[in-house]
Amino acid sequence: LEIGPDTTLTALARTTLPTTTHLIHTTRRNHNEVVTVLTAAGHAHTSGVELDWSAVVPRGRRVELPTYAFQRERFWLHDAAVGGAEVEGAGLGTTDHPLLGAVTTVADTGELVLSGRLSTSTHPWLTDHTVNGTVIVPGTALIDLALYAAEHTDHTTVDELVIHTPLALTHPTPIQITVGAETDTGHRPISLHSRDTTGTWTRHTTGTLKRETQPTTDLGTWPPTDAHQIDLTNAYQQLADTGLHYGPAFQGLHTLYQRDNTLFAEIEL
């Protein structure tokens, strides 16, 4: 800190001591003295020097900084699903399923078509399910989609669902579920396809929907009678070692019991 009529010593110190980080002059020729001294005090303060501000501003008083709400305006493009108004404007129906955006019935055949668009940006939880590093839509999600289609056709269950090709999410992917016309047995065929960036459709699942009364299980006694508990220690790590990685969104299995061919699971979201 140079206290003198000009910046001579500060300039020399900057030349001879290049590693010195804080060189402050308090006066300078042909400059306003008050402004220069206060500027020097400001530099000293930001350099870590404790200042007696009551001496610098004797009539000043310390007040708390005002608080205010941060106001932001985003300009990033958002990869969002198509809104309900746009879907209805195109003559389609909306759905309440998180993976599907539109539903329609083919006029001359009665087939049901549900469609959506899967993306790791609109459905980031899907990135918690990978196989050998690739994001794969889990089989349980495909079953859930089939069950949702069953609800729209007054069916109760999925009689069979065959996965022909895993549904990998390497880019935003349009999907389409088609439920065929009802057969003489009351069943309806179902299939799921996805479309790649070239416009080519790939079949992932085929199955059958049917009406059937679901069997009930008495869970009044827990753990279930005559069932043994399965050890789940390091279960997710063991799966990861084989290339099947379950992230936090999919690590919901808490306890598992088995009785003959029946499994009883405690799952925590």
C-alpha positions as CSV (number, residue, x, y, z in Angstrom):
1,L,0.0,0.0,0.0
2,E,1.7,3.1,-1.3
3,I,1.1,6.3,0.7
4,G,2.6,9.1,-1.3
5,P,2.1,11.8,-3.9
6,D,1.9,9.4,-6.9
7,T,2.3,5.8,-8.0
8,T,6.1,5.6,-8.3
9,L,6.8,2.9,-5.7
10,T,3.8,0.9,-6.9
11,A,5.1,0.9,-10.5
12,L,8.6,-0.1,-9.4
13,A,7.3,-2.9,-7.1
14,R,5.2,-4.3,-10.0
15,T,8.4,-4.4,-12.1
16,T,10.8,-5.8,-9.5
17,L,8.2,-8.1,-7.7
18,P,6.1,-9.6,-10.4
19,T,4.6,-12.2,-8.1
20,T,3.1,-9.7,-5.7
21,T,-0.7,-9.8,-6.1
22,H,-1.8,-6.7,-4.2
23,L,-0.3,-3.3,-5.1
24,I,-2.4,-0.4,-4.2
25,H,-1.8,3.4,-4.5
26,T,-3.7,5.9,-2.4
27,T,-3.1,9.1,-4.5
28,R,-2.3,9.8,-8.1
29,R,-1.3,12.9,-9.9
30,N,-4.1,14.8,-11.7
31,H,-6.8,12.6,-10.1
32,N,-9.4,13.4,-7.6
33,E,-8.0,12.7,-4.1
34,V,-11.2,11.6,-2.5
35,V,-12.1,9.2,-5.4
36,T,-8.5,7.8,-5.4
37,V,-8.4,7.2,-1.7
38,L,-11.8,5.5,-1.6
39,T,-10.9,3.4,-4.6
40,A,-7.7,2.3,-2.7
41,A,-9.9,1.4,0.3
42,G,-12.1,-0.6,-1.9
43,H,-9.1,-2.5,-3.4
44,A,-7.8,-3.2,0.0
45,H,-11.1,-4.5,1.2
46,T,-11.5,-6.9,-1.8
47,S,-7.9,-8.0,-1.1
48,G,-8.8,-9.2,2.4
49,V,-7.8,-6.1,4.5
50,E,-10.1,-5.5,7.4
51,L,-11.3,-1.8,7.2
52,D,-12.9,0.4,9.8
53,W,-15.8,1.5,7.7
54,S,-17.1,3.8,10.4
55,A,-13.9,5.9,9.9
56,V,-14.3,5.9,6.1
57,V,-18.0,6.7,6.3
58,P,-18.5,8.2,9.8
59,R,-22.2,9.0,9.4
60,G,-23.0,5.7,7.8
61,R,-25.0,2.9,9.3
62,R,-25.1,-0.7,8.5
63,V,-28.3,-2.2,7.1
64,E,-29.4,-5.6,5.9
65,L,-29.4,-6.4,2.2
66,P,-32.9,-6.5,0.8
67,T,-34.2,-9.9,-0.3
68,Y,-36.0,-10.5,-3.5
69,A,-37.3,-13.4,-5.6
70,F,-35.1,-14.5,-8.4
71,Q,-36.9,-14.1,-11.7
72,R,-35.8,-16.3,-14.5
73,E,-36.8,-16.7,-18.2
74,R,-35.7,-19.8,-20.0
75,F,-34.8,-19.8,-23.7
76,W,-33.7,-23.4,-24.0
77,L,-35.7,-25.7,-26.3
78,H,-37.6,-28.2,-24.2
79,D,-38.1,-31.7,-25.5
80,A,-41.6,-32.0,-24.1
81,A,-44.4,-34.4,-25.0
82,V,-47.2,-33.2,-27.3
83,G,-49.8,-31.3,-25.2
84,G,-53.5,-32.4,-25.0
85,A,-54.8,-29.4,-26.9
86,E,-52.6,-30.2,-29.9
87,V,-53.6,-33.9,-29.8
88,E,-57.3,-33.1,-29.7
89,G,-56.9,-30.5,-32.4
90,A,-55.6,-33.3,-34.6
91,G,-58.7,-35.4,-34.0
92,L,-57.2,-37.8,-31.5
93,G,-58.0,-38.6,-27.9
94,T,-55.7,-37.9,-24.9
95,T,-54.5,-40.4,-22.4
96,D,-53.5,-40.3,-18.7
97,H,-50.6,-42.7,-19.1
98,P,-47.2,-41.2,-18.6
99,L,-45.7,-42.9,-21.6
100,L,-48.5,-42.4,-24.1
101,G,-49.9,-39.2,-25.5
102,A,-52.7,-40.1,-27.9
103,V,-55.3,-42.7,-28.6
104,T,-57.7,-43.3,-31.5
105,T,-60.0,-46.0,-32.9
106,V,-59.7,-47.0,-36.6
107,A,-63.2,-46.4,-38.1
108,D,-63.7,-49.4,-40.4
109,T,-61.9,-52.1,-38.3
110,G,-62.4,-51.1,-34.7
111,E,-58.7,-51.4,-34.0
112,L,-57.3,-49.3,-31.2
113,V,-54.1,-47.3,-31.7
114,L,-52.2,-45.7,-28.8
115,S,-49.1,-43.7,-29.5
116,G,-46.4,-41.8,-27.6
117,R,-42.8,-40.6,-27.7
118,L,-40.2,-41.9,-25.4
119,S,-37.1,-39.8,-24.6
120,T,-34.6,-39.8,-21.7
121,S,-35.2,-36.0,-21.4
122,T,-39.0,-36.3,-21.0
123,H,-38.7,-39.6,-19.0
124,P,-35.3,-39.3,-17.3
125,W,-36.1,-42.2,-14.9
126,L,-35.7,-44.6,-17.8
127,T,-31.9,-44.0,-17.7
128,D,-31.9,-45.9,-14.5
129,H,-32.5,-49.2,-16.4
130,T,-29.6,-50.1,-18.6
131,V,-28.2,-53.3,-20.2
132,N,-24.5,-53.2,-20.9
133,G,-24.6,-49.4,-20.8
134,T,-27.6,-49.0,-23.2
135,V,-30.9,-47.6,-21.9
136,I,-33.6,-50.3,-22.4
137,V,-37.3,-49.8,-21.7
138,P,-37.9,-52.4,-19.0
139,G,-40.2,-55.4,-19.7
140,T,-42.5,-54.4,-16.9
141,A,-43.2,-51.1,-18.7
142,L,-44.1,-53.0,-21.8
143,I,-46.5,-55.1,-19.7
144,D,-48.0,-52.0,-18.1
145,L,-48.6,-50.5,-21.6
146,A,-50.4,-53.7,-22.6
147,L,-52.5,-53.6,-19.5
148,Y,-53.4,-50.0,-20.2
149,A,-54.5,-50.9,-23.7
150,A,-56.6,-53.7,-22.2
151,E,-58.5,-51.2,-20.0
152,H,-59.4,-49.3,-23.2
153,T,-60.9,-52.4,-24.8
154,D,-62.9,-53.7,-21.8
155,H,-60.4,-56.5,-21.3
156,T,-58.9,-57.4,-17.9
157,T,-55.5,-59.1,-18.5
158,V,-52.7,-59.9,-20.8
159,D,-52.9,-63.6,-21.7
160,E,-49.4,-63.6,-23.3
161,L,-46.8,-61.0,-24.2
162,V,-43.7,-62.0,-26.2
163,I,-40.8,-59.6,-26.4
164,H,-39.2,-60.0,-29.9
165,T,-36.7,-57.1,-29.7
166,P,-35.6,-55.0,-26.7
167,L,-36.7,-51.4,-27.0
168,A,-33.5,-49.4,-26.7
169,L,-33.6,-45.6,-26.2
170,T,-30.7,-44.1,-28.1
171,H,-32.7,-41.2,-29.4
172,P,-36.3,-39.8,-28.9
173,T,-38.4,-42.7,-30.1
174,P,-42.0,-42.7,-31.3
175,I,-44.0,-45.8,-30.2
176,Q,-47.3,-47.2,-31.4
177,I,-49.5,-49.8,-29.8
178,T,-52.0,-51.5,-32.0
179,V,-54.9,-53.6,-30.6
180,G,-56.6,-55.7,-33.3
181,A,-60.2,-56.5,-33.7
182,E,-61.8,-58.9,-31.2
183,T,-61.7,-62.6,-32.3
184,D,-64.5,-65.2,-31.9
185,T,-63.0,-66.2,-28.5
186,G,-63.3,-62.6,-27.2
187,H,-59.5,-62.1,-27.3
188,R,-57.8,-59.2,-29.0
189,P,-54.2,-59.3,-30.4
190,I,-51.8,-56.5,-29.4
191,S,-48.4,-55.4,-30.7
192,L,-46.0,-52.6,-30.0
193,H,-43.7,-51.0,-32.5
194,S,-41.1,-48.2,-32.5
195,R,-39.9,-45.9,-35.3
196,D,-36.3,-45.1,-35.8
197,T,-34.8,-41.9,-37.3
198,T,-35.1,-43.3,-40.8
199,G,-38.8,-43.9,-40.5
200,T,-38.5,-47.6,-40.2
201,W,-40.8,-49.4,-37.8
202,T,-39.6,-52.3,-35.5
203,R,-41.9,-54.8,-33.8
204,H,-41.0,-55.2,-30.2
205,T,-43.9,-57.2,-28.6
206,T,-46.9,-59.2,-29.6
207,G,-49.5,-60.6,-27.3
208,T,-53.1,-61.3,-26.5
209,L,-55.6,-59.5,-24.4
210,K,-58.5,-61.4,-22.7
211,R,-61.3,-61.1,-20.2
212,E,-60.6,-63.2,-17.1
213,T,-61.4,-62.9,-13.5
214,Q,-58.1,-62.3,-11.6
215,P,-57.3,-64.8,-8.9
216,T,-57.1,-63.3,-5.4
217,T,-54.5,-64.0,-2.8
218,D,-55.2,-63.6,1.0
219,L,-52.5,-61.3,2.3
220,G,-54.1,-60.9,5.7
221,T,-51.2,-62.8,7.2
222,W,-47.7,-61.3,6.6
223,P,-45.2,-62.8,6.0
224,P,-47.3,-65.3,3.9
225,T,-47.8,-68.6,5.6
226,D,-45.4,-71.4,4.5
227,A,-43.3,-69.0,2.5
228,H,-39.5,-68.6,2.9
229,Q,-37.7,-65.3,2.6
230,I,-35.2,-64.9,-0.2
231,D,-31.9,-63.3,0.6
232,L,-31.6,-60.0,-1.3
233,T,-28.1,-59.0,0.0
234,N,-26.2,-57.2,-2.8
235,A,-28.8,-58.4,-5.3
236,Y,-28.7,-55.2,-7.4
237,Q,-24.9,-55.2,-7.4
238,Q,-24.9,-58.8,-8.5
239,L,-27.2,-57.9,-11.4
240,A,-25.0,-54.9,-12.3
241,D,-22.0,-57.3,-12.5
242,T,-23.8,-59.2,-15.2
243,G,-24.5,-56.0,-17.2
244,L,-28.0,-55.4,-15.9
245,H,-27.9,-52.1,-14.1
246,Y,-30.8,-50.9,-11.9
247,G,-30.5,-47.2,-10.8
248,P,-32.3,-45.6,-7.9
249,A,-35.6,-45.4,-9.7
250,F,-35.7,-49.2,-10.1
251,Q,-34.2,-50.3,-6.8
252,G,-37.6,-50.7,-5.1
253,L,-37.5,-54.4,-4.1
254,H,-37.4,-54.4,-0.3
255,T,-38.3,-57.9,0.8
256,L,-39.1,-61.1,-1.2
257,Y,-40.8,-64.3,-0.1
258,Q,-41.4,-67.5,-2.1
259,R,-44.0,-70.2,-1.7
260,D,-43.8,-72.9,-4.3
261,N,-44.1,-71.1,-7.6
262,T,-45.5,-67.9,-6.1
263,L,-43.5,-64.8,-5.2
264,F,-44.5,-62.2,-2.6
265,A,-42.7,-58.9,-2.8
266,E,-42.5,-55.8,-0.6
267,I,-41.7,-52.9,-3.0
268,E,-41.0,-49.4,-1.8
269,L,-41.1,-46.5,-4.3
